[in-house]
């Protein structure tokens, strides 16, 4: 999924739903206070939402669901994200196969993966 942040650059994110939790892992190009090259040009964010704590607001026959954010982390590089993500996911997902599937999805945010597939 790709969205546009009109104030700066394009952001990419991956959304993983697993039973009671939703994980959003996203990357942004850094603000160019200095010229970042290669791996350092991106910063990564992880948001975890608990779907069990969703609040339903009814107003004028329209129902909106707002999930509750229970965790957020910032990672300076993709490698830093990958080193910590397994442990973080293990807090919420008990099935090793599901954790592995989530890690495979997140791999799409790797600058090497994107560059090799011509998406940038």
C-alpha positions, 0 to 999 in steps of 0.5 A: 500500500502506498500513500502520499504525504504531501508535505514531503515524500511518499510513505510506504506501509504494510498492515498486518491483521492477526486475531486481536491485533493490527500491526502497521509498519511504515517507512518515511524518507527523512527530512533533508536537513542533511543529505541522507543516502542509502539505508539512512534515508528512511526511518521506520515506525511500528504501531500496534492496535488492539482490536478488542479495545475498539470503541464504536461511536454512533452518531447520525446513523453512522458507525465508526470504529476506532482501535486503541493504540497500545504500542508505537516504536521508531527505528532508525534503519531497516536493520534496527527494525528487523532486529527488534521486530521478532521480539515485539511481535512475540508479545502479541502473536504466539504462533511462530508461523504467523510471526514469520509471515508477518516478517515476510510482509515487512521485508517489502519495506527493505530498501534493497527489496524495493530497489531490486524490484524497480519500485523506486 
